[in-house]
Amino acid sequence: MKNPFKLYWAEEWTFQIVHMYGGIHLEAHGLGICLRSTLLPSDNILIAADNLIFKEDRKRKALKNHWKRINNSHIN
């Protein structure tokens, strides 16, 4: 596997494995942001990359829905 790498189901993201802060981390770049998580020796790199962006996607959707609820409550 080359560094950086991509997942074919997440084309807008680029991933790389980096050594920093005394450990190995997985970094994801895409949508104007950079996500980082610790990578353990037993982790599957592809699953860890998928989970990293999946968690961010869930977080963004939750924030969007919260924003919609707040704005709709002020209109009524």
C-alpha positions in Angstrom: 0.0 0.0 0.0 1.4 3.4 -0.9 1.2 6.4 1.3 -1.1 8.5 0.9 -3.9 6.2 -0.2 -7.6 6.4 -1.2 -10.7 4.4 -0.7 -12.7 3.8 -3.9 -16.0 4.5 -2.0 -14.7 7.8 -0.5 -13.0 9.5 -3.5 -13.1 13.0 -2.0 -10.8 11.8 0.9 -7.1 11.1 0.9 -5.5 9.1 3.8 -2.0 8.8 5.0 -0.2 7.0 7.9 2.0 9.3 9.9 4.3 8.9 12.8 3.9 11.7 15.3 3.6 12.3 19.0 5.3 9.0 19.7 2.7 6.9 17.9 1.3 5.9 14.6 -1.8 7.9 13.4 -4.1 7.7 10.5 -4.8 11.1 8.9 -7.7 11.9 6.5 -7.8 15.0 4.3 -11.0 16.0 2.5 -13.9 18.4 2.4 -11.5 21.1 3.7 -10.7 19.4 6.9 -8.1 17.1 8.4 -9.1 14.2 10.7 -6.7 12.2 12.8 -7.0 9.1 14.9 -4.6 6.7 16.6 -3.8 3.6 14.6 -3.1 0.4 16.7 -0.9 -2.4 15.4 -3.9 -4.8 15.3 -6.1 -2.3 13.3 -7.0 -3.0 9.7 -6.0 0.2 7.9 -8.9 0.2 5.4 -11.5 -0.3 8.2 -9.9 2.4 10.4 -10.0 4.8 7.5 -13.6 4.0 6.7 -14.6 4.4 10.4 -12.8 7.7 10.7 -14.8 9.4 7.9 -18.0 7.6 8.9 -17.9 9.1 12.4 -17.3 12.5 10.9 -20.2 12.1 8.5 -22.5 11.1 11.4 -21.4 14.1 13.4 -22.0 16.5 10.5 -25.5 15.1 9.8 -26.4 15.4 13.5 -25.2 19.1 13.6 -27.2 19.8 10.5 -30.4 18.3 11.9 -29.9 20.1 15.2 -29.5 23.4 13.3 -32.7 22.7 11.3 -34.7 21.9 14.4 -33.5 25.2 16.1 -34.3 27.3 13.1 -37.7 25.7 12.5 -38.7 26.3 16.2 -37.9 30.0 15.9 -40.2 30.3 12.8 -43.3 28.8 14.4 
